[in-house]
Amino acid sequence: MSYLLCSYWTGAAFRTGTVTELQRVLCSAVQWYKATGYRQSNMGGHECDPYKIPDYKQFTIQGIPQLEELEKALAKKGLKDPWIRNEAWRYHPGFGTPLLRARKLFFRGFPLGLALTVVTVAITKLAGGDDGHGDGHH
Protein backbone atom coordinates (compact mmCIF):
# COMPACT_ATOMS: atom_id res chain seq x y z
CA MET A 1 0.00 0.00 0.00
CA SER A 2 2.68 2.49 0.98
CA TYR A 3 4.69 1.57 -2.12
CA LEU A 4 1.68 2.38 -4.31
CA LEU A 5 1.20 5.63 -2.44
CA CYS A 6 4.86 6.48 -2.98
CA SER A 7 4.54 5.77 -6.70
CA TYR A 8 1.39 7.89 -6.90
CA TRP A 9 3.01 10.78 -5.01
CA THR A 10 6.18 10.80 -7.05
CA GLY A 11 4.36 10.53 -10.37
CA ALA A 12 1.84 13.27 -9.61
CA ALA A 13 4.35 15.49 -7.87
CA PHE A 14 6.94 15.25 -10.61
CA ARG A 15 4.33 16.03 -13.25
CA THR A 16 3.25 19.16 -11.40
CA GLY A 17 6.70 20.01 -10.04
CA THR A 18 5.56 20.07 -6.39
CA VAL A 19 7.67 17.37 -4.73
CA THR A 20 8.00 18.20 -1.05
CA GLU A 21 10.81 17.12 1.23
CA LEU A 22 8.39 14.93 3.19
CA GLN A 23 7.42 13.08 0.03
CA ARG A 24 11.09 12.51 -0.81
CA VAL A 25 11.82 11.17 2.68
CA LEU A 26 8.77 8.92 2.70
CA CYS A 27 9.50 7.55 -0.75
CA SER A 28 13.13 6.84 0.07
CA ALA A 29 12.04 5.12 3.30
CA VAL A 30 9.57 2.96 1.39
CA GLN A 31 12.18 2.06 -1.20
CA TRP A 32 14.71 1.17 1.54
CA TYR A 33 12.07 -0.89 3.32
CA LYS A 34 11.30 -2.78 0.13
CA ALA A 35 14.97 -3.28 -0.79
CA THR A 36 15.99 -4.66 2.61
CA GLY A 37 13.20 -7.22 2.70
CA TYR A 38 11.78 -6.21 6.05
CA ARG A 39 8.32 -7.23 4.92
CA GLN A 40 9.31 -10.86 5.39
CA SER A 41 10.64 -10.44 8.95
CA ASN A 42 8.73 -11.46 12.03
CA MET A 43 7.42 -9.00 14.53
CA GLY A 44 10.01 -8.46 17.25
CA GLY A 45 12.91 -8.89 14.85
CA HIS A 46 13.82 -12.48 15.65
CA GLU A 47 12.67 -15.97 14.86
CA CYS A 48 10.86 -17.91 17.55
CA ASP A 49 10.19 -21.59 17.73
CA PRO A 50 6.51 -22.43 17.53
CA TYR A 51 4.76 -22.89 20.85
CA LYS A 52 4.92 -26.50 21.98
CA ILE A 53 1.86 -27.86 23.69
CA PRO A 54 2.90 -29.92 26.71
CA ASP A 55 2.06 -33.60 26.67
CA TYR A 56 -1.09 -34.31 28.66
CA LYS A 57 0.51 -37.42 30.18
CA GLN A 58 2.82 -35.31 32.34
CA PHE A 59 -0.14 -34.04 34.35
CA THR A 60 -1.10 -36.93 36.58
CA ILE A 61 -2.71 -37.05 39.98
CA GLN A 62 -0.25 -39.58 41.37
CA GLY A 63 1.58 -37.99 44.28
CA ILE A 64 -1.08 -35.35 44.90
CA PRO A 65 -2.91 -36.42 48.08
CA GLN A 66 -5.93 -34.13 47.63
CA LEU A 67 -6.67 -35.39 44.13
CA GLU A 68 -6.00 -39.03 45.06
CA GLU A 69 -8.54 -38.69 47.90
CA LEU A 70 -11.06 -37.17 45.51
CA GLU A 71 -10.55 -40.01 43.05
CA LYS A 72 -11.06 -42.61 45.80
CA ALA A 73 -14.21 -40.85 47.05
CA LEU A 74 -15.63 -40.78 43.54
CA ALA A 75 -14.72 -44.45 43.01
CA LYS A 76 -16.66 -45.41 46.17
CA LYS A 77 -19.74 -43.85 44.60
CA GLY A 78 -19.06 -45.56 41.29
CA LEU A 79 -18.03 -42.34 39.55
CA LYS A 80 -14.93 -41.30 37.67
CA ASP A 81 -13.75 -37.82 36.72
CA PRO A 82 -11.90 -38.03 33.40
CA TRP A 83 -10.82 -34.39 33.68
CA ILE A 84 -9.31 -34.57 37.17
CA ARG A 85 -5.81 -34.34 35.71
CA ASN A 86 -6.65 -30.80 34.60
CA GLU A 87 -6.42 -29.76 38.25
CA ALA A 88 -2.93 -31.22 38.77
CA TRP A 89 -1.15 -27.96 37.89
CA ARG A 90 -2.73 -26.25 40.91
CA TYR A 91 -0.81 -28.50 43.27
CA HIS A 92 2.58 -28.11 41.59
CA PRO A 93 5.09 -26.55 44.03
CA GLY A 94 6.02 -23.87 41.49
CA PHE A 95 2.56 -22.32 41.71
CA GLY A 96 2.60 -21.97 45.50
CA THR A 97 -0.22 -22.50 47.92
CA PRO A 98 -3.68 -21.01 47.36
CA LEU A 99 -2.92 -18.42 50.08
CA LEU A 100 0.30 -17.34 48.35
CA ARG A 101 -1.45 -17.11 44.98
CA ALA A 102 -4.24 -14.97 46.49
CA ARG A 103 -1.72 -12.73 48.24
CA LYS A 104 0.19 -12.26 45.00
CA LEU A 105 -3.02 -11.48 43.10
CA PHE A 106 -4.33 -8.85 45.51
CA PHE A 107 -1.10 -7.23 46.71
CA ARG A 108 1.10 -7.34 43.59
CA GLY A 109 1.12 -3.56 43.06
CA PHE A 110 0.72 -2.49 46.68
CA PRO A 111 4.37 -1.50 47.39
CA LEU A 112 4.58 0.64 44.25
CA GLY A 113 1.20 2.24 44.95
CA LEU A 114 2.18 3.02 48.54
CA ALA A 115 5.50 4.53 47.45
CA LEU A 116 3.81 6.71 44.82
CA THR A 117 1.23 7.86 47.37
CA VAL A 118 3.95 8.88 49.84
CA VAL A 119 5.84 10.76 47.11
CA THR A 120 2.66 12.55 45.99
CA VAL A 121 1.76 13.61 49.54
CA ALA A 122 5.33 14.76 50.22
CA ILE A 123 5.47 16.86 47.04
CA THR A 124 2.08 18.39 47.83
CA LYS A 125 3.16 19.29 51.38
CA LEU A 126 6.55 20.67 50.29
CA ALA A 127 5.05 22.71 47.46
CA GLY A 128 2.52 24.22 49.86
CA GLY A 129 -0.46 23.00 47.92
CA ASP A 130 -3.94 24.18 48.79
CA ASP A 131 -5.71 21.70 51.03
CA GLY A 132 -9.14 22.85 49.84
CA HIS A 133 -10.19 24.30 53.21
CA GLY A 134 -10.23 27.99 52.37
CA ASP A 135 -10.71 30.80 54.89
CA GLY A 136 -14.26 31.56 53.86
CA HIS A 137 -17.18 30.27 55.91
CA HIS A 138 -20.60 29.44 54.60
Secondary structure, 3 states (H helix, E strand, C coil): CHHHHHHHHHHHHHHHCCCCHHHHHHHHHHHHHHHHCHHHCCCCCCCCCCCCCCCHHHCCCCCCHHHHHHHHHHHHCCCCCCCHHHHHHHHCHHHCCHHHHHHHHHHCCHHHHHHHHHHHHHHHHHCCCCCCCCCCCC
